[in-house]
Amino acid sequence: MRYYSTQRPLTPGAFPGKAMEIVNYDGKTYVEELGMEAWGHVEYASPLAPETAKAYELTPEGK
C-alpha cells in the first residue's frame, strides 16, 4: 500500500515501521492521483491503521 507524505520529506522518524520502499521526490511534486503536491511516498506490504497514517500525516493512495 502506498502512502504519500504531503507535509515533509521522508526522513527517519517521519514514517512508521519497516517500509518496503521509500521515495523522496526532488521537491514538492504534484501527484495527479491525490490532486495535490507531495514530498514523496512510502510503500508497505499491508495497510497502516488509519490512526497511524494520520499520526504521521501520511495520505493513503486513492484518497
PDB file with SEQRES, HELIX, SHEET and CRYST1 records, atoms N, CA, C and O in Angstrom:
SEQRES   1 A   63  MET ARG TYR TYR SER THR GLN ARG PRO LEU THR PRO GLY          
SEQRES   2 A   63  ALA PHE PRO GLY LYS ALA MET GLU ILE VAL ASN TYR ASP          
SEQRES   3 A   63  GLY LYS THR TYR VAL GLU GLU LEU GLY MET GLU ALA TRP          
SEQRES   4 A   63  GLY HIS VAL GLU TYR ALA SER PRO LEU ALA PRO GLU THR          
SEQRES   5 A   63  ALA LYS ALA TYR GLU LEU THR PRO GLU GLY LYS                  
HELIX    1 AA1 PRO A   50  ALA A   55  1                                   6    
SHEET    1 AA1 4 GLU A  21  VAL A  31  0                                        
SHEET    2 AA1 4 MET A  36  GLU A  43 -1                                        
SHEET    3 AA1 4 ARG A   2  SER A   5 -1                                        
SHEET    4 AA1 4 LEU A  58  PRO A  60 -1                                        
CRYST1    1.000    1.000    1.000  90.00  90.00  90.00 P 1           1          
ATOM      1  N   MET A   1       0.843  -1.179   0.000  1.00  0.00           N  
ATOM      2  CA  MET A   1       0.000   0.000   0.000  1.00  0.00           C  
ATOM      3  C   MET A   1       0.890   1.245   0.000  1.00  0.00           C  
ATOM      4  O   MET A   1       1.874   1.310   0.736  1.00  0.00           O  
ATOM      5  N   ARG A   2       0.546   2.208  -0.810  1.00  0.00           N  
ATOM      6  CA  ARG A   2       1.344   3.424  -0.939  1.00  0.00           C  
ATOM      7  C   ARG A   2       0.720   4.562  -0.134  1.00  0.00           C  
ATOM      8  O   ARG A   2      -0.493   4.769  -0.138  1.00  0.00           O  
ATOM      9  N   TYR A   3       1.596   5.289   0.556  1.00  0.00           N  
ATOM     10  CA  TYR A   3       1.194   6.473   1.310  1.00  0.00           C  
ATOM     11  C   TYR A   3       2.064   7.633   0.866  1.00  0.00           C  
ATOM     12  O   TYR A   3       3.266   7.474   0.650  1.00  0.00           O  
ATOM     13  N   TYR A   4       1.455   8.792   0.732  1.00  0.00           N  
ATOM     14  CA  TYR A   4       2.170   9.986   0.306  1.00  0.00           C  
ATOM     15  C   TYR A   4       2.428  10.903   1.488  1.00  0.00           C  
ATOM     16  O   TYR A   4       1.580  11.057   2.366  1.00  0.00           O  
ATOM     17  N   SER A   5       3.605  11.510   1.501  1.00  0.00           N  
ATOM     18  CA  SER A   5       3.956  12.485   2.520  1.00  0.00           C  
ATOM     19  C   SER A   5       3.728  13.872   1.936  1.00  0.00           C  
ATOM     20  O   SER A   5       4.493  14.331   1.088  1.00  0.00           O  
ATOM     21  N   THR A   6       2.668  14.537   2.396  1.00  0.00           N  
ATOM     22  CA  THR A   6       2.318  15.847   1.861  1.00  0.00           C  
ATOM     23  C   THR A   6       2.856  16.992   2.709  1.00  0.00           C  
ATOM     24  O   THR A   6       2.777  18.152   2.304  1.00  0.00           O  
ATOM     25  N   GLN A   7       3.405  16.677   3.885  1.00  0.00           N  
ATOM     26  CA  GLN A   7       3.847  17.728   4.805  1.00  0.00           C  
ATOM     27  C   GLN A   7       5.359  17.920   4.859  1.00  0.00           C  
ATOM     28  O   GLN A   7       5.836  19.010   5.174  1.00  0.00           O  
ATOM     29  N   ARG A   8       6.119  16.859   4.552  1.00  0.00           N  
ATOM     30  CA  ARG A   8       7.585  16.940   4.701  1.00  0.00           C  
ATOM     31  C   ARG A   8       8.242  15.799   3.921  1.00  0.00           C  
ATOM     32  O   ARG A   8       7.590  14.803   3.604  1.00  0.00           O  
ATOM     33  N   PRO A   9       9.543  15.946   3.610  1.00  0.00           N  
ATOM     34  CA  PRO A   9      10.276  14.825   3.002  1.00  0.00           C  
ATOM     35  C   PRO A   9      10.306  13.634   3.969  1.00  0.00           C  
ATOM     36  O   PRO A   9      10.178  13.801   5.182  1.00  0.00           O  
ATOM     37  N   LEU A  10      10.474  12.463   3.425  1.00  0.00           N  
ATOM     38  CA  LEU A  10      10.506  11.238   4.220  1.00  0.00           C  
ATOM     39  C   LEU A  10      11.910  11.016   4.775  1.00  0.00           C  
ATOM     40  O   LEU A  10      12.828  10.637   4.047  1.00  0.00           O  
ATOM     41  N   THR A  11      12.058  11.255   6.054  1.00  0.00           N  
ATOM     42  CA  THR A  11      13.318  11.071   6.761  1.00  0.00           C  
ATOM     43  C   THR A  11      13.094  10.077   7.892  1.00  0.00           C  
ATOM     44  O   THR A  11      11.944   9.776   8.212  1.00  0.00           O  
ATOM     45  N   PRO A  12      14.151   9.559   8.506  1.00  0.00           N  
ATOM     46  CA  PRO A  12      13.942   8.665   9.650  1.00  0.00           C  
ATOM     47  C   PRO A  12      13.059   9.330  10.702  1.00  0.00           C  
ATOM     48  O   PRO A  12      13.290  10.476  11.089  1.00  0.00           O  
ATOM     49  N   GLY A  13      12.057   8.606  11.152  1.00  0.00           N  
ATOM     50  CA  GLY A  13      11.112   9.116  12.134  1.00  0.00           C  
ATOM     51  C   GLY A  13       9.884   9.774  11.523  1.00  0.00           C  
ATOM     52  O   GLY A  13       8.936  10.095  12.238  1.00  0.00           O  
ATOM     53  N   ALA A  14       9.888   9.980  10.198  1.00  0.00           N  
ATOM     54  CA  ALA A  14       8.749  10.618   9.528  1.00  0.00           C  
ATOM     55  C   ALA A  14       7.739   9.605   9.019  1.00  0.00           C  
ATOM     56  O   ALA A  14       6.714   9.981   8.448  1.00  0.00           O  
ATOM     57  N   PHE A  15       8.019   8.324   9.221  1.00  0.00           N  
ATOM     58  CA  PHE A  15       7.097   7.262   8.809  1.00  0.00           C  
ATOM     59  C   PHE A  15       7.277   6.097   9.772  1.00  0.00           C  
ATOM     60  O   PHE A  15       8.363   5.906  10.321  1.00  0.00           O  
ATOM     61  N   PRO A  16       6.220   5.317   9.981  1.00  0.00           N  
ATOM     62  CA  PRO A  16       6.286   4.225  10.958  1.00  0.00           C  
ATOM     63  C   PRO A  16       6.806   2.915  10.375  1.00  0.00           C  
ATOM     64  O   PRO A  16       6.693   2.664   9.175  1.00  0.00           O  
ATOM     65  N   GLY A  17       7.376   2.090  11.244  1.00  0.00           N  
ATOM     66  CA  GLY A  17       7.713   0.709  10.915  1.00  0.00           C  
ATOM     67  C   GLY A  17       8.682   0.507   9.783  1.00  0.00           C  
ATOM     68  O   GLY A  17       9.427   1.407   9.397  1.00  0.00           O  
ATOM     69  N   LYS A  18       8.651  -0.703   9.261  1.00  0.00           N  
ATOM     70  CA  LYS A  18       9.558  -1.110   8.190  1.00  0.00           C  
ATOM     71  C   LYS A  18       8.840  -1.001   6.846  1.00  0.00           C  
ATOM     72  O   LYS A  18       7.906  -1.750   6.564  1.00  0.00           O  
ATOM     73  N   ALA A  19       9.285  -0.073   6.040  1.00  0.00           N  
ATOM     74  CA  ALA A  19       8.699   0.150   4.725  1.00  0.00           C  
ATOM     75  C   ALA A  19       9.402  -0.711   3.685  1.00  0.00           C  
ATOM     76  O   ALA A  19      10.585  -1.024   3.822  1.00  0.00           O  
ATOM     77  N   MET A  20       8.666  -1.092   2.646  1.00  0.00           N  
ATOM     78  CA  MET A  20       9.250  -1.839   1.534  1.00  0.00           C  
ATOM     79  C   MET A  20      10.053  -0.912   0.627  1.00  0.00           C  
ATOM     80  O   MET A  20      11.093  -1.300   0.095  1.00  0.00           O  
ATOM     81  N   GLU A  21       9.559   0.324   0.453  1.00  0.00           N  
ATOM     82  CA  GLU A  21      10.210   1.287  -0.433  1.00  0.00           C  
ATOM     83  C   GLU A  21       9.940   2.699   0.078  1.00  0.00           C  
ATOM     84  O   GLU A  21       8.833   3.002   0.523  1.00  0.00           O  
ATOM     85  N   ILE A  22      10.942   3.548   0.012  1.00  0.00           N  
ATOM     86  CA  ILE A  22      10.817   4.948   0.397  1.00  0.00           C  
ATOM     87  C   ILE A  22      11.348   5.774  -0.759  1.00  0.00           C  
ATOM     88  O   ILE A  22      12.488   5.587  -1.186  1.00  0.00           O  
ATOM     89  N   VAL A  23      10.530   6.688  -1.270  1.00  0.00           N  
ATOM     90  CA  VAL A  23      10.934   7.520  -2.398  1.00  0.00           C  
ATOM     91  C   VAL A  23      10.686   8.979  -2.060  1.00  0.00           C  
ATOM     92  O   VAL A  23       9.546   9.382  -1.831  1.00  0.00           O  
ATOM     93  N   ASN A  24      11.745   9.767  -2.028  1.00  0.00           N  
ATOM     94  CA  ASN A  24      11.633  11.218  -1.904  1.00  0.00           C  
ATOM     95  C   ASN A  24      11.732  11.805  -3.297  1.00  0.00           C  
ATOM     96  O   ASN A  24      12.588  11.407  -4.087  1.00  0.00           O  
ATOM     97  N   TYR A  25      10.851  12.757  -3.601  1.00  0.00           N  
ATOM     98  CA  TYR A  25      10.902  13.436  -4.886  1.00  0.00           C  
ATOM     99  C   TYR A  25      11.939  14.554  -4.805  1.00  0.00           C  
ATOM    100  O   TYR A  25      12.392  14.896  -3.713  1.00  0.00           O  
ATOM    101  N   ASP A  26      12.317  15.125  -5.944  1.00  0.00           N  
ATOM    102  CA  ASP A  26      13.322  16.189  -5.976  1.00  0.00           C  
ATOM    103  C   ASP A  26      12.859  17.435  -5.227  1.00  0.00           C  
ATOM    104  O   ASP A  26      13.680  18.245  -4.797  1.00  0.00           O  
ATOM    105  N   GLY A  27      11.605  17.582  -5.078  1.00  0.00           N  
ATOM    106  CA  GLY A  27      10.976  18.696  -4.366  1.00  0.00           C  
ATOM    107  C   GLY A  27       9.507  18.363  -4.245  1.00  0.00           C  
ATOM    108  O   GLY A  27       9.087  17.272  -4.633  1.00  0.00           O  
ATOM    109  N   LYS A  28       8.731  19.267  -3.723  1.00  0.00           N  
ATOM    110  CA  LYS A  28       7.300  19.023  -3.622  1.00  0.00           C  
ATOM    111  C   LYS A  28       6.745  18.911  -5.038  1.00  0.00           C  
ATOM    112  O   LYS A  28       6.902  19.830  -5.842  1.00  0.00           O  
ATOM    113  N   THR A  29       6.099  17.793  -5.341  1.00  0.00           N  
ATOM    114  CA  THR A  29       5.685  17.454  -6.698  1.00  0.00           C  
ATOM    115  C   THR A  29       4.190  17.169  -6.744  1.00  0.00           C  
ATOM    116  O   THR A  29       3.646  16.502  -5.864  1.00  0.00           O  
ATOM    117  N   TYR A  30       3.531  17.685  -7.781  1.00  0.00           N  
ATOM    118  CA  TYR A  30       2.104  17.419  -7.943  1.00  0.00           C  
ATOM    119  C   TYR A  30       1.887  15.942  -8.253  1.00  0.00           C  
ATOM    120  O   TYR A  30       2.512  15.390  -9.159  1.00  0.00           O  
ATOM    121  N   VAL A  31       0.991  15.305  -7.490  1.00  0.00           N  
ATOM    122  CA  VAL A  31       0.640  13.896  -7.696  1.00  0.00           C  
ATOM    123  C   VAL A  31      -0.799  13.867  -8.184  1.00  0.00           C  
ATOM    124  O   VAL A  31      -1.725  14.160  -7.428  1.00  0.00           O  
ATOM    125  N   GLU A  32      -0.980  13.515  -9.440  1.00  0.00           N  
ATOM    126  CA  GLU A  32      -2.305  13.552 -10.055  1.00  0.00           C  
ATOM    127  C   GLU A  32      -3.315  12.701  -9.290  1.00  0.00           C  
ATOM    128  O   GLU A  32      -4.464  13.109  -9.119  1.00  0.00           O  
ATOM    129  N   GLU A  33      -2.902  11.538  -8.834  1.00  0.00           N  
ATOM    130  CA  GLU A  33      -3.799  10.639  -8.104  1.00  0.00           C  
ATOM    131  C   GLU A  33      -4.380  11.294  -6.853  1.00  0.00           C  
ATOM    132  O   GLU A  33      -5.519  11.017  -6.479  1.00  0.00           O  
ATOM    133  N   LEU A  34      -3.602  12.161  -6.204  1.00  0.00           N  
ATOM    134  CA  LEU A  34      -4.058  12.848  -4.993  1.00  0.00           C  
ATOM    135  C   LEU A  34      -4.747  14.171  -5.293  1.00  0.00           C  
ATOM    136  O   LEU A  34      -5.598  14.628  -4.529  1.00  0.00           O  
ATOM    137  N   GLY A  35      -4.372  14.777  -6.409  1.00  0.00           N  
ATOM    138  CA  GLY A  35      -4.865  16.106  -6.718  1.00  0.00           C  
ATOM    139  C   GLY A  35      -4.181  17.165  -5.885  1.00  0.00           C  
ATOM    140  O   GLY A  35      -4.723  18.251  -5.682  1.00  0.00           O  
ATOM    141  N   MET A  36      -2.982  16.850  -5.398  1.00  0.00           N  
ATOM    142  CA  MET A  36      -2.218  17.776  -4.567  1.00  0.00           C  
ATOM    143  C   MET A  36      -0.735  17.426  -4.653  1.00  0.00           C  
ATOM    144  O   MET A  36      -0.358  16.437  -5.283  1.00  0.00           O  
ATOM    145  N   GLU A  37       0.095  18.237  -4.021  1.00  0.00           N  
ATOM    146  CA  GLU A  37       1.533  18.007  -4.031  1.00  0.00           C  
ATOM    147  C   GLU A  37       1.956  17.121  -2.871  1.00  0.00           C  
ATOM    148  O   GLU A  37       1.319  17.097  -1.818  1.00  0.00           O  
ATOM    149  N   ALA A  38       3.040  16.396  -3.086  1.00  0.00           N  
ATOM    150  CA  ALA A  38       3.626  15.545  -2.044  1.00  0.00           C  
ATOM    151  C   ALA A  38       5.140  15.621  -2.143  1.00  0.00           C  
ATOM    152  O   ALA A  38       5.700  15.924  -3.197  1.00  0.00           O  
ATOM    153  N   TRP A  39       5.789  15.340  -1.021  1.00  0.00           N  
ATOM    154  CA  TRP A  39       7.254  15.321  -0.957  1.00  0.00           C  
ATOM    155  C   TRP A  39       7.826  13.971  -1.367  1.00  0.00           C  
ATOM    156  O   TRP A  39       8.991  13.881  -1.755  1.00  0.00           O  
ATOM    157  N   GLY A  40       7.012  12.919  -1.285  1.00  0.00           N  
ATOM    158  CA  GLY A  40       7.470  11.580  -1.629  1.00  0.00           C  
ATOM    159  C   GLY A  40       6.419  10.566  -1.245  1.00  0.00           C  
ATOM    160  O   GLY A  40       5.318  10.917  -0.821  1.00  0.00           O  
ATOM    161  N   HIS A  41       6.779   9.273  -1.402  1.00  0.00           N  
ATOM    162  CA  HIS A  41       5.846   8.232  -0.989  1.00  0.00           C  
ATOM    163  C   HIS A  41       6.599   7.081  -0.335  1.00  0.00           C  
ATOM    164  O   HIS A  41       7.800   6.895  -0.532  1.00  0.00           O  
ATOM    165  N   VAL A  42       5.851   6.320   0.447  1.00  0.00           N  
ATOM    166  CA  VAL A  42       6.391   5.162   1.148  1.00  0.00           C  
ATOM    167  C   VAL A  42       5.443   3.993   0.896  1.00  0.00           C  
ATOM    168  O   VAL A  42       4.223   4.155   0.922  1.00  0.00           O  
ATOM    169  N   GLU A  43       6.018   2.808   0.652  1.00  0.00           N  
ATOM    170  CA  GLU A  43       5.226   1.615   0.346  1.00  0.00           C  
ATOM    171  C   GLU A  43       5.326   0.610   1.482  1.00  0.00           C  
ATOM    172  O   GLU A  43       6.398   0.376   2.039  1.00  0.00           O  
ATOM    173  N   TYR A  44       4.175   0.021   1.813  1.00  0.00           N  
ATOM    174  CA  TYR A  44       4.090  -1.031   2.832  1.00  0.00           C  
ATOM    175  C   TYR A  44       3.439  -2.269   2.221  1.00  0.00           C  
ATOM    176  O   TYR A  44       2.668  -2.166   1.267  1.00  0.00           O  
ATOM    177  N   ALA A  45       3.754  -3.430   2.773  1.00  0.00           N  
ATOM    178  CA  ALA A  45       3.166  -4.683   2.302  1.00  0.00           C  
ATOM    179  C   ALA A  45       1.678  -4.743   2.623  1.00  0.00           C  
ATOM    180  O   ALA A  45       0.907  -5.355   1.883  1.00  0.00           O  
ATOM    181  N   SER A  46       1.274  -4.120   3.709  1.00  0.00           N  
ATOM    182  CA  SER A  46      -0.144  -4.102   4.086  1.00  0.00           C  
ATOM    183  C   SER A  46      -0.502  -2.698   4.577  1.00  0.00           C  
ATOM    184  O   SER A  46       0.381  -1.921   4.939  1.00  0.00           O  
ATOM    185  N   PRO A  47      -1.790  -2.377   4.589  1.00  0.00           N  
ATOM    186  CA  PRO A  47      -2.200  -1.031   5.004  1.00  0.00           C  
ATOM    187  C   PRO A  47      -1.861  -0.732   6.461  1.00  0.00           C  
ATOM    188  O   PRO A  47      -1.865  -1.619   7.315  1.00  0.00           O  
ATOM    189  N   LEU A  48      -1.570   0.533   6.718  1.00  0.00           N  
ATOM    190  CA  LEU A  48      -1.381   1.005   8.088  1.00  0.00           C  
ATOM    191  C   LEU A  48      -2.757   1.222   8.713  1.00  0.00           C  
ATOM    192  O   LEU A  48      -3.744   1.433   8.009  1.00  0.00           O  
ATOM    193  N   ALA A  49      -2.809   1.168  10.024  1.00  0.00           N  
ATOM    194  CA  ALA A  49      -4.050   1.534  10.713  1.00  0.00           C  
ATOM    195  C   ALA A  49      -4.313   3.006  10.407  1.00  0.00           C  
ATOM    196  O   ALA A  49      -3.373   3.801  10.391  1.00  0.00           O  
ATOM    197  N   PRO A  50      -5.561   3.388  10.165  1.00  0.00           N  
ATOM    198  CA  PRO A  50      -5.858   4.786   9.832  1.00  0.00           C  
ATOM    199  C   PRO A  50      -5.304   5.787  10.849  1.00  0.00           C  
ATOM    200  O   PRO A  50      -4.836   6.859  10.468  1.00  0.00           O  
ATOM    201  N   GLU A  51      -5.354   5.445  12.130  1.00  0.00           N  
ATOM    202  CA  GLU A  51      -4.841   6.375  13.139  1.00  0.00           C  
ATOM    203  C   GLU A  51      -3.314   6.513  13.062  1.00  0.00           C  
ATOM    204  O   GLU A  51      -2.768   7.564  13.399  1.00  0.00           O  
ATOM    205  N   THR A  52      -2.633   5.458  12.622  1.00  0.00           N  
ATOM    206  CA  THR A  52      -1.174   5.521  12.457  1.00  0.00           C  
ATOM    207  C   THR A  52      -0.823   6.428  11.286  1.00  0.00           C  
ATOM    208  O   THR A  52       0.050   7.288  11.404  1.00  0.00           O  
ATOM    209  N   ALA A  53      -1.501   6.237  10.151  1.00  0.00           N  
ATOM    210  CA  ALA A  53      -1.259   7.086   8.987  1.00  0.00           C  
ATOM    211  C   ALA A  53      -1.518   8.550   9.345  1.00  0.00           C  
ATOM    212  O   ALA A  53      -0.747   9.428   8.959  1.00  0.00           O  
ATOM    213  N   LYS A  54      -2.587   8.811  10.072  1.00  0.00           N  
ATOM    214  CA  LYS A  54      -2.918  10.185  10.464  1.00  0.00           C  
ATOM    215  C   LYS A  54      -1.855  10.763  11.394  1.00  0.00           C  
ATOM    216  O   LYS A  54      -1.475  11.925  11.255  1.00  0.00           O  
ATOM    217  N   ALA A  55      -1.376   9.961  12.339  1.00  0.00           N  
ATOM    218  CA  ALA A  55      -0.355  10.441  13.284  1.00  0.00           C  
ATOM    219  C   ALA A  55       0.929  10.861  12.573  1.00  0.00           C  
ATOM    220  O   ALA A  55       1.617  11.777  13.026  1.00  0.00           O  
ATOM    221  N   TYR A  56       1.255  10.203  11.472  1.00  0.00           N  
ATOM    222  CA  TYR A  56       2.463  10.521  10.710  1.00  0.00           C  
ATOM    223  C   TYR A  56       2.163  11.442   9.518  1.00  0.00           C  
ATOM    224  O   TYR A  56       3.045  11.717   8.705  1.00  0.00           O  
ATOM    225  N   GLU A  57       0.928  11.911   9.423  1.00  0.00           N  
ATOM    226  CA  GLU A  57       0.491  12.793   8.352  1.00  0.00           C  
ATOM    227  C   GLU A  57       0.764  12.201   6.976  1.00  0.00           C  
ATOM    228  O   GLU A  57       1.250  12.886   6.077  1.00  0.00           O  
ATOM    229  N   LEU A  58       0.441  10.909   6.823  1.00  0.00           N  
ATOM    230  CA  LEU A  58       0.587  10.223   5.549  1.00  0.00           C  
ATOM    231  C   LEU A  58      -0.790  10.068   4.908  1.00  0.00           C  
ATOM    232  O   LEU A  58      -1.760   9.711   5.577  1.00  0.00           O  
ATOM    233  N   THR A  59      -0.864  10.338   3.613  1.00  0.00           N  
ATOM    234  CA  THR A  59      -2.116  10.237   2.872  1.00  0.00           C  
ATOM    235  C   THR A  59      -2.098   8.961   2.044  1.00  0.00           C  
ATOM    236  O   THR A  59      -1.219   8.786   1.201  1.00  0.00           O  
ATOM    237  N   PRO A  60      -3.066   8.057   2.273  1.00  0.00           N  
ATOM    238  CA  PRO A  60      -3.076   6.809   1.505  1.00  0.00           C  
ATOM    239  C   PRO A  60      -3.409   7.038   0.038  1.00  0.00           C  
ATOM    240  O   PRO A  60      -4.106   7.988  -0.317  1.00  0.00           O  
ATOM    241  N   GLU A  61      -2.893   6.142  -0.810  1.00  0.00           N  
ATOM    242  CA  GLU A  61      -3.223   6.227  -2.223  1.00  0.00           C  
ATOM    243  C   GLU A  61      -4.738   6.089  -2.381  1.00  0.00           C  
ATOM    244  O   GLU A  61      -5.398   5.437  -1.573  1.00  0.00           O  
ATOM    245  N   GLY A  62      -5.270   6.700  -3.413  1.00  0.00           N  
ATOM    246  CA  GLY A  62      -6.699   6.610  -3.669  1.00  0.00           C  
ATOM    247  C   GLY A  62      -7.542   7.594  -2.879  1.00  0.00           C  
ATOM    248  O   GLY A  62      -8.770   7.545  -2.956  1.00  0.00           O  
ATOM    249  N   LYS A  63      -6.913   8.491  -2.118  1.00  0.00           N  
ATOM    250  CA  LYS A  63      -7.675   9.491  -1.339  1.00  0.00           C  
ATOM    251  C   LYS A  63      -7.677  10.808  -2.072  1.00  0.00           C  
ATOM    252  O   LYS A  63      -8.259  11.781  -1.593  1.00  0.00           O  
TER     253      LYS A  63                                                      
END                                                                             
